[in-house]
Amino acid sequence: MSDLFDSLEFNDDGLIPAIAQAYDSGEVLMMAWMNRESIAETLKTGQVCYYSRSRGKLWRKGESSGQTQKLVELRIDCDGDTLLLQVEQTGVACHTGRRSCFFRAVRDGVLTQIMAPSVSSGELYGTSTKHSAE
């Protein structure tokens, strides 16, 4: 695994951006951060694990919502500074209850919501409060 880590360009905080993409449709689901430990765990278990900057610890996708990601393939971009995780998504990927975190688009110069929530935050997390991230 040292060859893998040697080929990656982590930022000053030891993190690298990771884009999650649905392996079957190509839909971009979300972007999160990974560190060496989360990459190693993801490759070992097959369940995607990120690094939560707000919590300062590993974040196993779906640990509180049940909306998990199974790794199908990990790809590295040409510069080694971004990861692409092709995943099998269970449920929604976004903490807002949408399939994708990319649910807004600029159309004709106007920010437009292009995807409605599939499930409420309360249903995801068993609360009625807003979650900023899983």
N, C-alpha and C positions, 0 to 999 in steps of 0.2 A: 504494500500500500504506500510505501515511501515514494515510489515512482509517481503515483497519483498526486500525492501532496506536493512533491517537487515540481509538478507541472502546473500547479495552481498559484494564482496571485491573490493572496489575502490582503485586505486593507490593514491599516495601522492597528485596528482593533482585533485583528485576527479573523475577520469575517469575509465572506464572499456572497454576492447576491445569487439567489437561486429562483428560477422561474419554474413554476409547476404548470405542466401542460397535460391535458387529457390525452392519453396515448392513442385512443381510438378515433377521436374526432379532430385532434389538433387544437382544440380550444385552449386558450391561455386562461388558467384558473387563478393564479395568484403569484406574488413575489414575496419572498421572505429571505432571511439571512441564515447562513450555515457557518459553522466553524469546523475545525478538524474532528472534534469529538462527535458532532451531530452527523457529519458525513460518514464517519466510521460506523456509527450505530445504524444509520440508514442502510449502508451496504451489508452490514452483518445481519440485521433483522428483516430487511425488506419493507419495513414500515417507515415512512418518512418522518424524520426528526429534524427540526430546525433549531436555531438559537434565537431566543426571545431577548431582544435588546432591552425592552421595558422591564422584564422580570430578571434579566441577568442570569438566565439559566436555560438549559435545554427545554424545548417545547415539542413534545410528541404530538404531532397533528392528530386531533380528534380526542385527546385525553380527557377533555371536559365536555365535548359536544357529541362525540361518537362519529364525527364526520372525518373518517380516516383517509389516508393516501397510501396505497401500496406501490412501491417503486417497480416500474417495468424496465426502465433504462435510465442511466445517468449519463448525460453528455456534457462536454466541456467546450466552450467556444474557442475560437482561433487564438485569442490572446490569453486564455487561461484565467480570465477574471470574472467569468459568469458561468453558472451552472444551469443546465436545462434538465429538469426532472420530468420524465414522462411517467405519468402515474395513472393508476386506476383509482378514481375518486369515488368514495362511498358518501352519498349525500351531497350537501353543498360545500363549496370550498371557502366561502366568505363568511366572516362572523356576522355580517348583516343579513344572512339568510339567503343569499343569492348564490347561484352555481359558480359564478366568477366574481372576483374582486374588481374586475374591469367592467363595471356596469354603467359607466358614464362616458359619453362621447361628445366631442365638440362638432356640432353639425350646423352649418351656415353661421358659424361664429357664436353659437349658443351652446352652453353646457346642457346636455340632455341626458336624462336617465333612460337607458335603453333596455334595462332588465329589472323586473320587479322581484321582490323577495319571494322565494318559494316556501319559506318557513320563517316564523318570527324568532327573534332572539330568545324570548321566553321559552319557546318550544325547544330551542337548541340547548339552552343552558339551564332550563328549569327556573328561570327568574323573569321578572318583568323589567329588569334594569338593563341599560345599554352596556354592552361589552365593547371595549376598544379593540380587542384582539383576543384570540384564544390563549 
